[in-house]
Amino acid sequence: MSASELARQGDNSNTPLIPDGTMNGHTRKPAGPKDEDPPENIFLFYPNLIGYSRIVLAVASLHYMPLHPRTCSLLYSISQLLDALDGVAARRFDQATRFGAVLDMVTDRCTTACLLVFLSSAWPRWSLLFQGLISLDLASHYIHMYATLAMGSAGQSHKKVDQSRSRILNLYYSNNVRYDRLYQVLPPTAFANDSMKQQKVLFTFCALNELFFIALYLLSFSSPILSPSLLQDGAKGPGSTTQPGNPAHPVPSVLFASPYSAGALELARANKMDSFWPWVLAGVSFPVMAGKQLINVLQLVKASRWLAEGDREARRARRRLQEQKQH
């Protein structure tokens, strides 16, 4: 008998299996389920890491905000510009997540609110306006997000707004402004990818909105005089004056009991920088900032109506169900 026949005979033999799963001295592994994909750590995705860095930069800017306008503005601006980078990273590495979207929106709301809180103390005459802007920003985005989760389809992003609901919000969140004339003049190689051919309306509005508030922040360091409401009757001597920078100006401890009071901090900020460029930035960005607040109002109204529509449908369905039970 040849070796091949012996091998076949061994394969076809009725040799019983040993309880440990071996046969003829060879181990046979039991068939098990296929290996599942290892769990992903969503918190360590690249876009979310960028989001964490935005928070660190924002906190650092708040630390320097009271008395260091240049350092604060630089850190705050980098934190806001990274808002565009995390979206690019999410698409590049296919790491778009709901947690990342919420982290991005919450970071935007909190950083803007913190800056407006400081502006309320730096410009006390306009504190009610800044408080209103904080409330409008938080309320409009919260109710818009809630309406999308409650009324939208499963997994629908809050940035996906149908034109039937609002053409303006659809343009604000979804549409891209394409430079078709540049396509006709420049060769295709002038654009590395499609993202360079378009400019998001959302990014433009958000960037100029933040630029306006940064300009107001810088203007608080170039005010020529102190706010009369913050001055106290503590100046001594005939040569005293409330004009900061005047050699006859008394030391802050004479004017203010606490070095951390609003008046003492305003005195420390006064005339720290020239006001020309802050005024230019404020003038250029003001129309877009005003438009952004109108969009917030529109977003609040549309989301409220969407929720009310859902409530009406739910109440109508409940009444029909009760009528069917009665019959």
CORMOUR-V728991 format. One record per residue. N is the residue number from 1. PHI is phi in radians with two decimals (* if undefined). Layout:
# CORMOUR-V728991
n	phi
N	PHI
N	PHI
This chain:
# CORMOUR-V728991
n	phi
1	*
2	-1.29
3	-1.16
4	-1.17
5	-1.16
6	-1.07
7	-1.12
8	-1.14
9	-1.14
10	-1.14
11	-1.22
12	-1.60
13	-1.23
14	-1.74
15	-1.10
16	-1.22
17	-1.36
18	-1.37
19	-0.95
20	-1.45
21	1.61
22	-1.91
23	-2.49
24	1.02
25	1.49
26	-1.89
27	-1.36
28	-2.02
29	-1.34
30	-1.15
31	-1.22
32	-2.18
33	-1.16
34	-1.13
35	-1.07
36	-1.46
37	-1.12
38	-1.13
39	-1.10
40	-1.56
41	-1.60
42	-1.03
43	-1.18
44	-1.86
45	-1.15
46	-0.98
47	-1.06
48	-1.25
49	-1.11
50	-1.11
51	-1.09
52	-1.14
53	-1.14
54	-1.09
55	-1.14
56	-1.07
57	-1.13
58	-1.14
59	-1.11
60	-1.11
61	-1.14
62	-1.14
63	-1.12
64	-1.58
65	-1.07
66	-1.10
67	-2.35
68	-2.24
69	-1.15
70	-1.20
71	-1.10
72	-1.10
73	-1.10
74	-1.12
75	-1.12
76	-1.14
77	-1.15
78	-1.09
79	-1.05
80	-1.28
81	-1.18
82	-1.14
83	-1.07
84	-1.41
85	-1.24
86	-1.16
87	-1.18
88	-1.10
89	-1.14
90	-1.10
91	-1.32
92	-1.17
93	-1.82
94	0.94
95	-2.22
96	-1.30
97	-2.35
98	-1.18
99	-1.07
100	-1.11
101	-1.14
102	-1.19
103	-1.03
104	-1.13
105	-1.21
106	-1.12
107	-1.09
108	-1.05
109	-1.13
110	-1.22
111	-1.15
112	-1.11
113	-1.10
114	-1.10
115	-1.14
116	-1.20
117	-1.10
118	-1.12
119	-1.10
120	-1.11
121	-1.45
122	-1.31
123	-2.16
124	-1.07
125	-1.16
126	-1.93
127	-1.08
128	-1.11
129	-1.15
130	-1.14
131	-1.12
132	-1.14
133	-1.13
134	-1.08
135	-1.11
136	-1.12
137	-1.10
138	-1.17
139	-1.16
140	-1.15
141	-1.28
142	-1.16
143	-1.21
144	-1.17
145	-1.13
146	-1.12
147	-1.11
148	-1.14
149	-1.19
150	-1.43
151	-1.91
152	-1.39
153	-1.28
154	-1.09
155	1.34
156	-1.23
157	-1.40
158	-1.21
159	-1.55
160	-1.72
161	-2.03
162	-1.28
163	-1.11
164	-1.14
165	-1.41
166	-2.86
167	-1.19
168	-1.18
169	-1.17
170	-1.12
171	-1.14
172	-1.16
173	-1.61
174	-1.94
175	-1.34
176	-2.07
177	-1.57
178	-1.69
179	-1.70
180	-1.13
181	-1.16
182	-1.14
183	-1.11
184	-1.32
185	-1.64
186	-1.58
187	-1.23
188	-1.04
189	-1.21
190	-1.25
191	-2.00
192	-1.22
193	-2.69
194	-1.15
195	-1.17
196	-1.44
197	-1.57
198	-2.47
199	-2.22
200	-1.20
201	-1.09
202	-1.04
203	-1.12
204	-1.11
205	-1.14
206	-1.15
207	-1.13
208	-1.26
209	-1.10
210	-1.16
211	-1.08
212	-1.11
213	-1.20
214	-1.14
215	-1.11
216	-1.09
217	-1.08
218	-1.18
219	-1.14
220	-1.19
221	-1.73
222	-2.22
223	-1.20
224	-1.28
225	-2.36
226	-1.44
227	-1.19
228	-0.99
229	-1.20
230	-1.71
231	-1.39
232	-2.09
233	-1.42
234	-2.10
235	-1.20
236	-2.11
237	1.62
238	-1.24
239	-1.53
240	-1.28
241	-2.62
242	-1.60
243	-1.43
244	-1.14
245	1.61
246	-1.30
247	-1.01
248	-1.46
249	-1.22
250	-1.24
251	-1.17
252	-1.03
253	-1.13
254	-1.37
255	-1.37
256	-2.22
257	-1.23
258	-2.05
259	-1.21
260	-1.81
261	-1.25
262	-1.06
263	-1.18
264	-1.13
265	-1.20
266	-1.18
267	-1.09
268	-1.21
269	-1.46
270	-1.04
271	1.00
272	-1.45
273	-2.70
274	-1.28
275	-1.69
276	-1.10
277	-1.18
278	-1.03
279	-1.15
280	-1.08
281	-1.09
282	-1.15
283	-1.17
284	-1.23
285	-1.58
286	-1.04
287	-1.04
288	-1.21
289	-1.06
290	-1.10
291	-1.11
292	-1.11
293	-1.21
294	-1.13
295	-1.14
296	-1.07
297	-1.12
298	-1.06
299	-1.08
300	-1.12
301	-1.19
302	-1.12
303	-1.15
304	-1.11
305	-1.15
306	-1.12
307	-1.16
308	-1.12
309	-1.09
310	-1.13
311	-1.13
312	-1.11
313	-1.12
314	-1.16
315	-1.18
316	-1.13
317	-1.14
318	-1.18
319	-1.15
320	-1.10
321	-1.12
322	-1.15
323	-1.17
324	-1.15
325	-1.19
326	-1.21
327	-1.51
